[in-house]
């Protein structure tokens, strides 16, 4: 969230070193969690890191509320942060929904398992019959 860097450079905000560090850190963490999750070994791990990313977006907004309360940023700037956070949050939520639907579509349903089992049994019976008929003169 480039907006956070821009806002934390203003004359008053930048003097609050701890809040600047927290706001920038959570903004960076949002992106970093997506990257880290992407390089994990499973979709479930990726989903966990996407959730962390979403939480970091909320944390960034929280820090900006504090900055607004301290009059480091004005209401318009706070609204800009909230709008950007809303956009990012919706995109992450949509990605989470997509990955969750992909996970559930990979799981075999009971009817698929039944069809696979009966198909396997049919193949076994055919193989047994073929072997038996070859053994008979």
Beta strands, then each sheet from edge to edge (+ up, - down):
end
